[in-house]
Amino acid sequence: MITLMDQDLITRVIDALPRDVMGVLVQNPEKVILAGGFIRSVVQGEEPNDIDLFITDQEAAERAEFYLRKTREVTLQSRNAVTFGPFIDHAVWTPPVQIVTRWQYTPLEHIERFDFTICQACIYYSRISLLGYEGLQAEWFVEDSLNKKLVYTRPVREEEPLGSMHRAIKFVSRGYSLSGEQFARLAERMVYRVLRVAEEENITLFWDGHPGTTEMDDATMNKIWRTWSWRAGRGSG
């Protein structure tokens, strides 16, 4: 369940933001959205590695990019995102910023599509709010973040077969826990996506040499992997 974010947490996050990123949010009310790891790092009392900004439309992405170019250098640009390097603000180092352009949704739609509860939080500037900023979060976002617990959300979205599994491995390597139940949910989605790719690309699956048994032969798996890798490469520019 998605709920409103506590105002105290919103204040803590905004106070930790670099001034140029605050400017992007204020200049683009409800259009540019802070989400993901930066908010989680504030909850955990850790130093953020980067800042992810999401958008509602292409015009917002262009305005955000124009604003950040005044203070930062572009270090990477693709079809999916524009990444700006760190910025020294009054002798204080501030982390890199990424504008994610691949997905364009409302704040609620964005966090509903995030794959783990520890990612389901966002903050944006609002013209109608008396407090200026508003935030949304999963009901268990703070608790799961503090406990470093991975809970898979089974998001309704198109994704690469191994996308969430790769992210889970990354989080586990950083000390997060993943229960057997949650691993099973991830594996279920991964197998489903592999079968979808096979169907879309007209690939016949053979399990241990025969359709319908339990082990996929290496040649078929490699073909599926190459198909997915090509798609991912095409999507990321």
LINMO-V538103 format. One record per helix or strand of 3 or more residues. SS is the DSSP state (a for helix, b for strand). FROM is the first residue (numbers start at 1). TO is the last residue. If there is no record, write none. Layout:
<<SS FROM TO> <SS FROM TO>>
This chain:
<<b 2 4> <a 7 16> <a 19 27> <b 32 35> <a 37 44> <b 50 55> <a 58 68> <b 74 77> <b 81 84> <b 87 89> <b 92 94> <b 96 104> <a 107 112> <a 117 119> <b 121 125> <b 133 138> <a 141 147> <a 163 173> <a 180 200> <a 218 236>>
